[in-house]
Amino acid sequence: MNQEYGVNYNDIPATTIPYWNESCGEFFYTYEELNEKFNTFISKLNSYNPRKFVLDNLSIDVCEQKLIDLVINS
């Protein structure tokens, strides 16, 4: 969050990778994995659909329903 314009947050490393699925793309943790993951990414380029993932899981309507379900079921 410290990369946002006009803020002064501490530099805390974070990732959203645990929330991704195979439709979002590839990920890696070390430089040594880069070449292999890049080749995999290029070979599967037409199979990724990150926009659909966002719409299905992170849209306003979906998040609203998750919040409603959380409040009702608490």
Biopython code that builds the backbone (N, CA, C, O; Angstrom):
import numpy as np
from Bio.PDB.StructureBuilder import StructureBuilder

atoms = [
    (1, "MET", "N", (0.809, -1.193, 0.000)),
    (1, "MET", "CA", (0.000, 0.000, 0.000)),
    (1, "MET", "C", (0.852, 1.256, 0.000)),
    (1, "MET", "O", (0.347, 2.344, -0.277)),
    (2, "ASN", "N", (2.117, 1.125, 0.301)),
    (2, "ASN", "CA", (2.948, 2.315, 0.326)),
    (2, "ASN", "C", (3.234, 2.847, -1.070)),
    (2, "ASN", "O", (3.866, 3.894, -1.216)),
    (3, "GLN", "N", (2.780, 2.142, -2.096)),
    (3, "GLN", "CA", (2.983, 2.593, -3.461)),
    (3, "GLN", "C", (1.846, 3.503, -3.939)),
    (3, "GLN", "O", (1.915, 4.062, -5.033)),
    (4, "GLU", "N", (0.808, 3.650, -3.121)),
    (4, "GLU", "CA", (-0.271, 4.542, -3.490)),
    (4, "GLU", "C", (0.201, 5.989, -3.409)),
    (4, "GLU", "O", (0.976, 6.348, -2.522)),
    (5, "TYR", "N", (-0.258, 6.800, -4.319)),
    (5, "TYR", "CA", (0.145, 8.193, -4.370)),
    (5, "TYR", "C", (-0.324, 8.946, -3.127)),
    (5, "TYR", "O", (-1.497, 8.890, -2.759)),
    (6, "GLY", "N", (0.596, 9.638, -2.497)),
    (6, "GLY", "CA", (0.246, 10.513, -1.387)),
    (6, "GLY", "C", (0.103, 9.831, -0.042)),
    (6, "GLY", "O", (-0.391, 10.447, 0.902)),
    (7, "VAL", "N", (0.519, 8.580, 0.077)),
    (7, "VAL", "CA", (0.412, 7.893, 1.371)),
    (7, "VAL", "C", (1.802, 7.618, 1.918)),
    (7, "VAL", "O", (2.802, 7.720, 1.208)),
    (8, "ASN", "N", (1.840, 7.270, 3.185)),
    (8, "ASN", "CA", (3.119, 7.011, 3.830)),
    (8, "ASN", "C", (3.018, 5.751, 4.685)),
    (8, "ASN", "O", (3.303, 5.782, 5.882)),
    (9, "TYR", "N", (2.617, 4.659, 4.074)),
    (9, "TYR", "CA", (2.518, 3.395, 4.785)),
    (9, "TYR", "C", (3.887, 2.727, 4.872)),
    (9, "TYR", "O", (4.773, 3.011, 4.066)),
    (10, "ASN", "N", (4.056, 1.852, 5.837)),
    (10, "ASN", "CA", (5.254, 1.035, 5.905)),
    (10, "ASN", "C", (5.301, 0.115, 4.697)),
    (10, "ASN", "O", (4.265, -0.205, 4.116)),
    (11, "ASP", "N", (6.500, -0.311, 4.317)),
    (11, "ASP", "CA", (6.675, -1.224, 3.192)),
    (11, "ASP", "C", (6.478, -2.658, 3.677)),
    (11, "ASP", "O", (7.430, -3.300, 4.119)),
    (12, "ILE", "N", (5.261, -3.156, 3.596)),
    (12, "ILE", "CA", (4.922, -4.499, 4.045)),
    (12, "ILE", "C", (4.628, -5.350, 2.825)),
    (12, "ILE", "O", (3.662, -5.083, 2.110)),
    (13, "PRO", "N", (5.444, -6.377, 2.567)),
    (13, "PRO", "CA", (5.196, -7.228, 1.393)),
    (13, "PRO", "C", (3.861, -7.957, 1.524)),
    (13, "PRO", "O", (3.495, -8.413, 2.608)),
    (14, "ALA", "N", (3.148, -8.060, 0.425)),
    (14, "ALA", "CA", (1.860, -8.745, 0.429)),
    (14, "ALA", "C", (1.580, -9.283, -0.963)),
    (14, "ALA", "O", (2.180, -8.836, -1.940)),
    (15, "THR", "N", (0.673, -10.238, -1.053)),
    (15, "THR", "CA", (0.299, -10.803, -2.333)),
    (15, "THR", "C", (-1.161, -11.232, -2.304)),
    (15, "THR", "O", (-1.701, -11.565, -1.249)),
    (16, "THR", "N", (-1.787, -11.221, -3.461)),
    (16, "THR", "CA", (-3.158, -11.713, -3.591)),
    (16, "THR", "C", (-3.189, -13.111, -4.199)),
    (16, "THR", "O", (-4.263, -13.647, -4.474)),
    (17, "ILE", "N", (-2.020, -13.699, -4.408)),
    (17, "ILE", "CA", (-1.911, -15.012, -5.046)),
    (17, "ILE", "C", (-2.819, -16.064, -4.408)),
    (17, "ILE", "O", (-3.413, -16.845, -5.151)),
    (18, "PRO", "N", (-2.968, -16.137, -3.081)),
    (18, "PRO", "CA", (-3.843, -17.180, -2.516)),
    (18, "PRO", "C", (-5.291, -17.105, -2.989)),
    (18, "PRO", "O", (-6.028, -18.084, -2.880)),
    (19, "TYR", "N", (-5.699, -15.962, -3.506)),
    (19, "TYR", "CA", (-7.075, -15.787, -3.953)),
    (19, "TYR", "C", (-7.259, -16.074, -5.444)),
    (19, "TYR", "O", (-8.391, -16.141, -5.921)),
    (20, "TRP", "N", (-6.173, -16.242, -6.177)),
    (20, "TRP", "CA", (-6.244, -16.533, -7.609)),
    (20, "TRP", "C", (-6.640, -17.970, -7.853)),
    (20, "TRP", "O", (-6.607, -18.804, -6.948)),
    (21, "ASN", "N", (-7.018, -18.251, -9.090)),
    (21, "ASN", "CA", (-7.150, -19.632, -9.539)),
    (21, "ASN", "C", (-6.459, -19.747, -10.896)),
    (21, "ASN", "O", (-5.846, -18.790, -11.370)),
    (22, "GLU", "N", (-6.559, -20.906, -11.508)),
    (22, "GLU", "CA", (-5.818, -21.157, -12.754)),
    (22, "GLU", "C", (-6.268, -20.262, -13.911)),
    (22, "GLU", "O", (-5.549, -20.145, -14.903)),
    (23, "SER", "N", (-7.429, -19.635, -13.806)),
    (23, "SER", "CA", (-7.883, -18.753, -14.891)),
    (23, "SER", "C", (-7.180, -17.395, -14.877)),
    (23, "SER", "O", (-7.290, -16.637, -15.841)),
    (24, "CYS", "N", (-6.464, -17.078, -13.805)),
    (24, "CYS", "CA", (-5.823, -15.773, -13.671)),
    (24, "CYS", "C", (-4.433, -15.706, -14.278)),
    (24, "CYS", "O", (-3.958, -14.618, -14.603)),
    (25, "GLY", "N", (-3.781, -16.829, -14.437)),
    (25, "GLY", "CA", (-2.430, -16.815, -14.986)),
    (25, "GLY", "C", (-1.500, -17.680, -14.174)),
    (25, "GLY", "O", (-1.934, -18.610, -13.494)),
    (26, "GLU", "N", (-0.234, -17.377, -14.243)),
    (26, "GLU", "CA", (0.805, -18.127, -13.545)),
    (26, "GLU", "C", (1.425, -17.249, -12.473)),
    (26, "GLU", "O", (1.287, -16.026, -12.504)),
    (27, "PHE", "N", (2.102, -17.872, -11.534)),
    (27, "PHE", "CA", (2.839, -17.118, -10.530)),
    (27, "PHE", "C", (4.110, -17.867, -10.180)),
    (27, "PHE", "O", (4.235, -19.069, -10.417)),
    (28, "PHE", "N", (5.038, -17.138, -9.618)),
    (28, "PHE", "CA", (6.288, -17.741, -9.178)),
    (28, "PHE", "C", (6.837, -16.922, -8.017)),
    (28, "PHE", "O", (6.460, -15.769, -7.808)),
    (29, "TYR", "N", (7.732, -17.547, -7.275)),
    (29, "TYR", "CA", (8.291, -16.895, -6.098)),
    (29, "TYR", "C", (9.777, -16.580, -6.228)),
    (29, "TYR", "O", (10.284, -15.705, -5.526)),
    (30, "THR", "N", (10.476, -17.271, -7.107)),
    (30, "THR", "CA", (11.912, -17.048, -7.237)),
    (30, "THR", "C", (12.281, -16.764, -8.687)),
    (30, "THR", "O", (11.580, -17.165, -9.616)),
    (31, "TYR", "N", (13.373, -16.077, -8.853)),
    (31, "TYR", "CA", (13.866, -15.754, -10.186)),
    (31, "TYR", "C", (14.107, -17.013, -11.016)),
    (31, "TYR", "O", (13.892, -17.011, -12.228)),
    (32, "GLU", "N", (14.546, -18.071, -10.375)),
    (32, "GLU", "CA", (14.837, -19.312, -11.086)),
    (32, "GLU", "C", (13.602, -19.903, -11.763)),
    (32, "GLU", "O", (13.736, -20.649, -12.733)),
    (33, "GLU", "N", (12.432, -19.593, -11.286)),
    (33, "GLU", "CA", (11.190, -20.108, -11.857)),
    (33, "GLU", "C", (10.685, -19.277, -13.043)),
    (33, "GLU", "O", (9.798, -19.716, -13.775)),
    (34, "LEU", "N", (11.239, -18.100, -13.228)),
    (34, "LEU", "CA", (10.722, -17.154, -14.210)),
    (34, "LEU", "C", (10.643, -17.730, -15.618)),
    (34, "LEU", "O", (9.584, -17.653, -16.241)),
    (35, "ASN", "N", (11.704, -18.295, -16.132)),
    (35, "ASN", "CA", (11.722, -18.785, -17.504)),
    (35, "ASN", "C", (10.666, -19.872, -17.731)),
    (35, "ASN", "O", (9.924, -19.825, -18.711)),
    (36, "GLU", "N", (10.604, -20.832, -16.837)),
    (36, "GLU", "CA", (9.620, -21.908, -16.971)),
    (36, "GLU", "C", (8.188, -21.377, -16.906)),
    (36, "GLU", "O", (7.344, -21.756, -17.717)),
    (37, "LYS", "N", (7.922, -20.509, -15.949)),
    (37, "LYS", "CA", (6.571, -19.961, -15.795)),
    (37, "LYS", "C", (6.198, -19.064, -16.971)),
    (37, "LYS", "O", (5.043, -19.048, -17.396)),
    (38, "PHE", "N", (7.158, -18.324, -17.494)),
    (38, "PHE", "CA", (6.881, -17.489, -18.656)),
    (38, "PHE", "C", (6.501, -18.353, -19.850)),
    (38, "PHE", "O", (5.542, -18.047, -20.559)),
    (39, "ASN", "N", (7.242, -19.423, -20.076)),
    (39, "ASN", "CA", (6.927, -20.328, -21.184)),
    (39, "ASN", "C", (5.556, -20.967, -21.003)),
    (39, "ASN", "O", (4.801, -21.102, -21.966)),
    (40, "THR", "N", (5.234, -21.358, -19.786)),
    (40, "THR", "CA", (3.903, -21.908, -19.497)),
    (40, "THR", "C", (2.834, -20.857, -19.763)),
    (40, "THR", "O", (1.806, -21.148, -20.375)),
    (41, "PHE", "N", (3.076, -19.653, -19.306)),
    (41, "PHE", "CA", (2.136, -18.555, -19.509)),
    (41, "PHE", "C", (1.853, -18.328, -20.992)),
    (41, "PHE", "O", (0.696, -18.226, -21.401)),
    (42, "ILE", "N", (2.898, -18.252, -21.781)),
    (42, "ILE", "CA", (2.739, -18.019, -23.224)),
    (42, "ILE", "C", (1.990, -19.177, -23.877)),
    (42, "ILE", "O", (1.140, -18.954, -24.739)),
    (43, "SER", "N", (2.295, -20.407, -23.478)),
    (43, "SER", "CA", (1.645, -21.567, -24.097)),
    (43, "SER", "C", (0.168, -21.673, -23.739)),
    (43, "SER", "O", (-0.595, -22.301, -24.473)),
    (44, "LYS", "N", (-0.249, -21.074, -22.630)),
    (44, "LYS", "CA", (-1.639, -21.158, -22.181)),
    (44, "LYS", "C", (-2.361, -19.816, -22.267)),
    (44, "LYS", "O", (-3.429, -19.645, -21.679)),
    (45, "LEU", "N", (-1.788, -18.877, -22.989)),
    (45, "LEU", "CA", (-2.304, -17.507, -23.019)),
    (45, "LEU", "C", (-3.795, -17.431, -23.341)),
    (45, "LEU", "O", (-4.510, -16.624, -22.747)),
    (46, "ASN", "N", (-4.267, -18.244, -24.255)),
    (46, "ASN", "CA", (-5.686, -18.194, -24.637)),
    (46, "ASN", "C", (-6.620, -18.823, -23.609)),
    (46, "ASN", "O", (-7.838, -18.691, -23.729)),
    (47, "SER", "N", (-6.079, -19.500, -22.605)),
    (47, "SER", "CA", (-6.940, -20.153, -21.614)),
    (47, "SER", "C", (-7.208, -19.277, -20.389)),
    (47, "SER", "O", (-8.071, -19.605, -19.576)),
    (48, "TYR", "N", (-6.490, -18.187, -20.251)),
    (48, "TYR", "CA", (-6.670, -17.316, -19.080)),
    (48, "TYR", "C", (-7.846, -16.365, -19.292)),
    (48, "TYR", "O", (-8.109, -15.908, -20.404)),
    (49, "ASN", "N", (-8.537, -16.086, -18.206)),
    (49, "ASN", "CA", (-9.665, -15.165, -18.266)),
    (49, "ASN", "C", (-9.790, -14.438, -16.924)),
    (49, "ASN", "O", (-10.768, -14.636, -16.203)),
    (50, "PRO", "N", (-8.806, -13.598, -16.582)),
    (50, "PRO", "CA", (-8.833, -12.942, -15.274)),
    (50, "PRO", "C", (-10.027, -12.004, -15.078)),
    (50, "PRO", "O", (-10.488, -11.824, -13.951)),
    (51, "ARG", "N", (-10.524, -11.414, -16.146)),
    (51, "ARG", "CA", (-11.684, -10.520, -16.011)),
    (51, "ARG", "C", (-12.897, -11.288, -15.509)),
    (51, "ARG", "O", (-13.624, -10.804, -14.640)),
    (52, "LYS", "N", (-13.121, -12.482, -16.050)),
    (52, "LYS", "CA", (-14.241, -13.304, -15.595)),
    (52, "LYS", "C", (-14.078, -13.655, -14.113)),
    (52, "LYS", "O", (-15.047, -13.633, -13.354)),
    (53, "PHE", "N", (-12.850, -13.978, -13.710)),
    (53, "PHE", "CA", (-12.590, -14.272, -12.300)),
    (53, "PHE", "C", (-12.983, -13.089, -11.423)),
    (53, "PHE", "O", (-13.641, -13.263, -10.397)),
    (54, "VAL", "N", (-12.581, -11.887, -11.827)),
    (54, "VAL", "CA", (-12.904, -10.691, -11.050)),
    (54, "VAL", "C", (-14.409, -10.473, -11.011)),
    (54, "VAL", "O", (-14.962, -10.202, -9.944)),
    (55, "LEU", "N", (-15.076, -10.585, -12.139)),
    (55, "LEU", "CA", (-16.529, -10.388, -12.170)),
    (55, "LEU", "C", (-17.261, -11.429, -11.336)),
    (55, "LEU", "O", (-18.227, -11.107, -10.645)),
    (56, "ASP", "N", (-16.805, -12.677, -11.396)),
    (56, "ASP", "CA", (-17.469, -13.763, -10.667)),
    (56, "ASP", "C", (-17.200, -13.730, -9.165)),
    (56, "ASP", "O", (-18.000, -14.240, -8.381)),
    (57, "ASN", "N", (-16.079, -13.132, -8.759)),
    (57, "ASN", "CA", (-15.674, -13.216, -7.355)),
    (57, "ASN", "C", (-15.522, -11.884, -6.640)),
    (57, "ASN", "O", (-15.565, -11.841, -5.410)),
    (58, "LEU", "N", (-15.345, -10.801, -7.378)),
    (58, "LEU", "CA", (-15.016, -9.527, -6.745)),
    (58, "LEU", "C", (-15.908, -8.370, -7.165)),
    (58, "LEU", "O", (-15.657, -7.229, -6.777)),
    (59, "SER", "N", (-16.930, -8.638, -7.940)),
    (59, "SER", "CA", (-17.820, -7.549, -8.365)),
    (59, "SER", "C", (-18.605, -7.020, -7.158)),
    (59, "SER", "O", (-18.694, -7.675, -6.120)),
    (60, "ILE", "N", (-19.159, -5.842, -7.320)),
    (60, "ILE", "CA", (-19.944, -5.226, -6.238)),
    (60, "ILE", "C", (-21.068, -6.149, -5.784)),
    (60, "ILE", "O", (-21.256, -6.343, -4.583)),
    (61, "ASP", "N", (-21.816, -6.718, -6.721)),
    (61, "ASP", "CA", (-22.950, -7.579, -6.368)),
    (61, "ASP", "C", (-22.501, -8.819, -5.607)),
    (61, "ASP", "O", (-23.127, -9.207, -4.620)),
    (62, "VAL", "N", (-21.425, -9.435, -6.063)),
    (62, "VAL", "CA", (-20.923, -10.642, -5.400)),
    (62, "VAL", "C", (-20.428, -10.312, -3.994)),
    (62, "VAL", "O", (-20.742, -11.029, -3.043)),
    (63, "CYS", "N", (-19.663, -9.242, -3.856)),
    (63, "CYS", "CA", (-19.157, -8.863, -2.539)),
    (63, "CYS", "C", (-20.285, -8.445, -1.599)),
    (63, "CYS", "O", (-20.244, -8.740, -0.404)),
    (64, "GLU", "N", (-21.283, -7.763, -2.136)),
    (64, "GLU", "CA", (-22.441, -7.392, -1.324)),
    (64, "GLU", "C", (-23.134, -8.637, -0.784)),
    (64, "GLU", "O", (-23.489, -8.688, 0.393)),
    (65, "GLN", "N", (-23.328, -9.639, -1.637)),
    (65, "GLN", "CA", (-24.001, -10.852, -1.202)),
    (65, "GLN", "C", (-23.167, -11.608, -0.164)),
    (65, "GLN", "O", (-23.709, -12.177, 0.784)),
    (66, "LYS", "N", (-21.857, -11.608, -0.350)),
    (66, "LYS", "CA", (-20.970, -12.264, 0.645)),
    (66, "LYS", "C", (-21.100, -11.570, 2.000)),
    (66, "LYS", "O", (-21.143, -12.239, 3.032)),
    (67, "LEU", "N", (-21.162, -10.238, 2.009)),
    (67, "LEU", "CA", (-21.313, -9.508, 3.253)),
    (67, "LEU", "C", (-22.669, -9.792, 3.892)),
    (67, "LEU", "O", (-22.749, -10.014, 5.100)),
    (68, "ILE", "N", (-23.721, -9.786, 3.103)),
    (68, "ILE", "CA", (-25.060, -10.094, 3.612)),
    (68, "ILE", "C", (-25.084, -11.489, 4.224)),
    (68, "ILE", "O", (-25.596, -11.682, 5.327)),
    (69, "ASP", "N", (-24.528, -12.460, 3.502)),
    (69, "ASP", "CA", (-24.492, -13.839, 4.004)),
    (69, "ASP", "C", (-23.698, -13.921, 5.302)),
    (69, "ASP", "O", (-24.084, -14.652, 6.215)),
    (70, "LEU", "N", (-22.604, -13.187, 5.397)),
    (70, "LEU", "CA", (-21.788, -13.200, 6.603)),
    (70, "LEU", "C", (-22.554, -12.633, 7.797)),
    (70, "LEU", "O", (-22.514, -13.190, 8.895)),
    (71, "VAL", "N", (-23.250, -11.519, 7.567)),
    (71, "VAL", "CA", (-24.001, -10.887, 8.658)),
    (71, "VAL", "C", (-25.181, -11.766, 9.072)),
    (71, "VAL", "O", (-25.427, -11.941, 10.265)),
    (72, "ILE", "N", (-25.892, -12.306, 8.130)),
    (72, "ILE", "CA", (-27.060, -13.127, 8.432)),
    (72, "ILE", "C", (-26.670, -14.432, 9.131)),
    (72, "ILE", "O", (-27.368, -14.892, 10.034)),
    (73, "ASN", "N", (-25.566, -15.015, 8.712)),
    (73, "ASN", "CA", (-25.156, -16.311, 9.254)),
    (73, "ASN", "C", (-24.245, -16.219, 10.452)),
    (73, "ASN", "O", (-23.720, -17.235, 10.907)),
    (74, "SER", "N", (-24.041, -15.005, 10.981)),
    (74, "SER", "CA", (-23.175, -14.843, 12.151)),
    (74, "SER", "C", (-23.945, -14.958, 13.441)),
    (74, "SER", "O", (-23.362, -14.845, 14.520)),
]
sb = StructureBuilder()
sb.init_structure("model")
sb.init_model(0)
sb.init_chain("A")
sb.init_seg("    ")
for serial, (resi, resn, name, xyz) in enumerate(atoms, 1):
    if name == "N":
        sb.init_residue(resn, " ", resi, " ")
    sb.init_atom(name, np.array(xyz, "f"), 0.0, 1.0, " ", f" {name:<3s}", serial, name[0])
structure = sb.get_structure()
